[in-house]
Amino acid sequence: MNNYEGIGGSDIPAIIGISPFKTPYQLWLEKTGQVPPVQDNKYMRAGRKLEQVVADFFSEETTAKIIPSPGPIVIDGWMRASVDRLYIRRADDQEILECKTTQKTYDIPDPAWLAQLHWYFHLLKKNHGAIAWLEKGVDFKYYFIDADEDFIRYITQLAYEFWFKNVLEKIRPEPQNLGDVELMFRTATTGKVIEVQELEEVHEKIITLKEQKKSLEEELEQLEEKVKVIMKDAEIVT
């Protein structure tokens, strides 16, 4: 699957502003071909190989039957999903299993994982699933998750706007931090004469970003509260 031809589950955290790896602007640069694709690395390769290990742990802990991924799914030509695994725990209902590996310690799933799972809920028309993860190669944890329709509508709307407005119409998202601003001016070359107006624009952008910091922190707190609401009926086994 070519992730540059649509929006996949791993893109959703960046689009809604909770990705630890990239901002909406940085994702936009990738989707519009302005920066090279992310290169496969040892962490990504290890993560893929360890998916089966995490799935095995999950099956042993829950007695769920693991089903291989159905493969890439494309809806309406732009909504894309590639789930890690499916599983059967009750009746014959197939539910979604996201398998993660991390060097961090979590009491509940990372919000980015939760957003990704809800994208898959939407595309596969599922209401139940689980996130299972292996911490530092030894500590296994999992959560059962029920779909939150409000959250699904929220991420789907933002994904739609990002794809059709930002990517297809090439309308740049607003920068979220100083790293984004630096990327915006990364093409500066030695010997170039910088206009005073250009410097003023950069300076004003930095000031604006600093002023937005408090607002962004408040928005993050709201997202974290949203996660707690979504998790209210979830189960955890460690």
Helices and strands as residue ranges (DSSP letters): G 3-5, G 9-11, H 12-15, H 24-31, H 42-62, E 65-68, E 73-75, E 79-81, E 85-88, E 94-102, H 111-124, E 128-135, E 139-146, H 149-161, I 162-167, H 178-184, H 196-230, G 231-233, E 235-237
